[in-house]
């Protein structure tokens, strides 16, 4: 983060500052969001990347599609496939929050 230790408000650092890839919660989230994809799709990263783009676009299929350079129906299909395989609803606040933590932690280990 590049900031000195001390007290900061959430506006100063965002929620991403507290994501720790070594957190014991991460293997649990991987079992929920990644493992169901592993043997069922050829490239799980495509689905995860699409989910991340969708969530970062405030759950707009059109905005996610622009970011991913694909059609909005492709985004809809991939989100539906992710939900089908994992059994989660990405529009649920709890799932959305967990997914963003999981995806941010994965990005920090890459």
C-alpha positions, 0 to 999 in steps of 0.5 A, spaced: 500 500 500 505 504 501 502 508 507 505 508 513 502 504 519 497 508 523 489 509 523 486 510 516 479 511 514 476 506 509 475 511 504 483 512 505 485 505 503 478 501 501 476 494 503 482 491 499 487 493 504 485 488 509 484 482 504 490 477 506 491 471 501 494 467 507 487 468 511 484 461 513 478 463 510 481 463 503 481 455 502 474 455 504 472 460 499 476 456 494 472 450 495 466 454 494 468 458 488 473 455 484 473 447 486 466 446 482 469 449 476 476 445 476 473 439 472 467 441 469 470 447 464 476 447 460 478 454 463 475 456 470 479 463 469 475 465 464 468 464 468 472 467 474 474 473 470 467 474 467 464 474 474 469 479 477 468 484 471 460 483 472 461 485 479 466 490 478 461 493 473 456 494 478 452 488 476 451 490 469 452 485 463 453 491 458 458 494 462 462 488 463 461 486 456 465 492 454 470 491 459 471 484 456 470 485 449 464 480 448 457 480 447 452 482 453 449 475 452 456 472 453 457 475 460 450 472 461 451 465 459 458 465 463 455 468 470 449 463 469 454 457 468 458 459 474 452 460 478 450 453 476 456 449 477 457 453 484 450 453 486 451 460 488 447 467 486 452 472 485 447 477 486 446 475 493 450 481 497 453 475 502 456 471 496 458 478 492 462 480 498 465 473 499 467 473 491 470 479 491 475 478 497 476 471 494 478 474 487 482 480 490 486 475 494 487 470 488 490 477 484 495 478 490 498 471 489 499 471 482 
